[in-house]
Amino acid sequence: MIVWLNGTHGAGKTTTSALLQQLLPDSRVFDAEKVGETLMDIAPGLPATDNFQHWRPWRPLVVETARQVLDYTGGTLVMPMTVLVEEYWREISSGLAGHGIPVRHFVLHAGEEVLRGRIAGDTVVGPNSLFRLRHLEPYAEAARTWLHAEAEVVDTTHLTPSQAALQTAQAVRG
């Protein structure tokens, strides 16, 4: 099984995924961003883009990597990864379904002011604040048009990461 944690920067995906992994027996965290980083390392580079998710190989490589890891280890993969383009989510989720891999899709959500505060105060190495802030409006648009209808929403506005992980684990366990 895959537990996919979606949501924009500052929602708590990375922190929550590590805590969630501790609550789900036989689970591992797989950050699909590493697949994008591998593609960014190709020399000479792939066509210019502002987001590796736009590269066509990224989506099937995420599916295949997750499939291979699950075939090798079994258990559950916890995947913290923002996917805001519906077509890309459909490609990934249908690819996983085609391999018979069940996916529980969660969106970690927080209000914009909270997200801005978290992004400003984030000391973890990652995308710069400007990059993160530019994703707030695309996230809001995806939330309004398809994302929140497609996933189980966990509102992290007033939750600690531990509380968000516990709420998600309880939902996964049923």
C-alpha positions as CSV (number, residue, x, y, z in Angstrom):
1,M,0.0,0.0,0.0
2,I,1.0,3.6,-0.5
3,V,0.0,6.4,1.8
4,W,0.5,9.5,-0.3
5,L,0.8,12.8,1.6
6,N,0.0,15.7,-0.7
7,G,-0.3,19.4,0.0
8,T,1.8,22.5,-0.6
9,H,5.0,23.6,1.0
10,G,4.6,24.3,4.7
11,A,1.7,21.9,5.2
12,G,3.9,19.4,7.1
13,K,4.4,16.6,4.6
14,T,8.1,15.8,5.4
15,T,7.8,16.0,9.2
16,T,4.5,14.1,9.2
17,S,5.7,11.4,6.9
18,A,8.6,10.6,9.3
19,L,6.3,10.4,12.3
20,L,3.7,8.5,10.3
21,Q,6.3,5.9,9.3
22,Q,6.8,5.2,13.0
23,L,3.1,4.6,13.5
24,L,2.6,2.2,10.6
25,P,4.2,-1.2,11.0
26,D,6.4,-2.3,8.2
27,S,6.5,1.0,6.5
28,R,9.1,3.1,4.8
29,V,9.3,6.7,3.6
30,F,9.9,7.2,-0.1
31,D,10.3,10.8,-1.2
32,A,9.5,11.0,-4.9
33,E,11.4,14.3,-5.1
34,K,14.5,12.1,-5.2
35,V,13.4,10.8,-8.6
36,G,13.2,14.4,-9.8
37,E,16.6,15.1,-8.4
38,T,18.0,12.2,-10.4
39,L,16.5,13.6,-13.6
40,M,18.0,17.0,-12.8
41,D,21.4,15.4,-12.6
42,I,21.3,14.2,-16.2
43,A,24.0,15.9,-18.3
44,P,23.5,17.6,-20.6
45,G,20.3,18.6,-18.9
46,L,16.7,17.8,-19.9
47,P,14.6,20.5,-21.5
48,A,14.4,23.6,-19.2
49,T,11.5,23.7,-16.8
50,D,10.6,25.3,-13.5
51,N,9.4,21.9,-12.1
52,F,10.7,18.4,-12.7
53,Q,7.2,17.1,-12.6
54,H,6.7,18.5,-16.0
55,W,9.3,16.1,-17.4
56,R,7.3,13.2,-18.9
57,P,9.7,10.5,-17.4
58,W,9.2,11.7,-13.8
59,R,5.7,10.3,-13.4
60,P,6.2,6.7,-14.7
61,L,9.6,6.6,-12.9
62,V,7.8,7.4,-9.6
63,V,5.3,4.6,-10.3
64,E,8.0,2.1,-11.3
65,T,10.2,3.0,-8.4
66,A,7.4,2.6,-5.9
67,R,6.3,-0.7,-7.5
68,Q,9.9,-2.1,-7.4
69,V,10.4,-1.0,-3.7
70,L,7.1,-2.6,-2.7
71,D,7.8,-5.8,-4.6
72,Y,11.2,-6.0,-2.9
73,T,10.1,-5.0,0.7
74,G,6.4,-5.4,1.0
75,G,4.6,-3.3,3.6
76,T,3.6,0.4,3.1
77,L,5.3,3.3,1.4
78,V,4.7,6.7,2.9
79,M,5.2,9.2,0.1
80,P,5.3,12.9,0.9
81,M,5.0,14.7,-2.4
82,T,3.1,17.7,-3.7
83,V,1.3,17.0,-6.9
84,L,-0.9,19.9,-8.0
85,V,-1.6,19.1,-11.6
86,E,-4.6,16.8,-11.8
87,E,-3.4,15.1,-15.0
88,Y,-0.1,14.2,-13.3
89,W,-2.0,12.8,-10.3
90,R,-4.2,10.8,-12.6
91,E,-1.2,9.4,-14.4
92,I,0.5,8.4,-11.2
93,S,-2.5,7.0,-9.4
94,S,-3.7,5.0,-12.5
95,G,-0.2,3.7,-13.0
96,L,-0.1,2.4,-9.4
97,A,-3.6,1.0,-9.7
98,G,-2.5,-0.8,-12.9
99,H,0.0,-2.6,-10.7
100,G,-2.6,-3.4,-8.1
101,I,-1.1,-1.1,-5.6
102,P,-3.7,0.5,-3.3
103,V,-3.2,4.2,-2.5
104,R,-4.6,6.2,0.4
105,H,-4.3,9.8,-0.8
106,F,-4.2,12.4,1.9
107,V,-3.9,16.2,1.6
108,L,-2.3,18.0,4.5
109,H,-3.9,21.4,4.5
110,A,-3.4,24.6,6.3
111,G,-4.6,28.2,5.8
112,E,-2.5,30.5,3.7
113,E,-1.4,32.7,6.6
114,V,-0.2,29.6,8.6
115,L,1.6,28.3,5.5
116,R,3.3,31.6,5.0
117,G,4.5,31.6,8.6
118,R,5.7,28.0,8.4
119,I,7.6,28.7,5.2
120,A,9.2,31.8,6.6
121,G,10.3,30.0,9.7
122,D,11.5,26.8,8.1
123,T,15.1,26.1,8.7
124,V,15.2,22.7,7.0
125,V,17.3,22.6,3.8
126,G,15.0,22.6,0.8
127,P,13.5,24.8,-1.9
128,N,13.9,28.5,-1.1
129,S,11.1,30.6,0.4
130,L,10.3,32.3,-2.9
131,F,9.9,28.9,-4.7
132,R,7.6,27.7,-1.9
133,L,5.5,30.8,-1.8
134,R,4.9,30.7,-5.5
135,H,3.2,27.3,-5.0
136,L,0.5,28.7,-2.6
137,E,-1.8,30.0,-5.3
138,P,-1.5,26.8,-7.5
139,Y,-2.2,24.8,-4.4
140,A,-5.3,26.9,-3.6
141,E,-6.5,26.5,-7.2
142,A,-6.0,22.7,-7.1
143,A,-7.7,22.5,-3.7
144,R,-10.8,24.4,-5.1
145,T,-11.0,22.5,-8.3
146,W,-10.0,18.8,-7.7
147,L,-7.5,18.0,-5.0
148,H,-9.7,18.2,-1.9
149,A,-12.4,16.1,-3.6
150,E,-9.8,13.5,-4.6
151,A,-8.1,13.0,-1.3
152,E,-8.8,12.7,2.5
153,V,-8.1,16.2,3.9
154,V,-6.2,16.5,7.2
155,D,-6.3,20.1,8.3
156,T,-3.0,20.8,10.0
157,T,-3.7,24.4,10.8
158,H,-4.0,23.8,14.5
159,L,-2.3,20.3,14.7
160,T,1.2,19.5,15.6
161,P,3.0,17.1,13.2
162,S,2.5,14.3,15.7
163,Q,-1.2,14.9,15.9
164,A,-1.4,15.0,12.0
165,A,0.5,11.8,11.8
166,L,-1.7,10.1,14.4
167,Q,-4.9,11.3,12.7
168,T,-3.6,10.0,9.4
169,A,-2.5,6.6,10.9
170,Q,-5.9,6.2,12.4
171,A,-7.6,6.8,9.1
172,V,-5.2,4.3,7.4
173,R,-5.9,1.6,10.0
174,G,-9.7,2.2,9.6
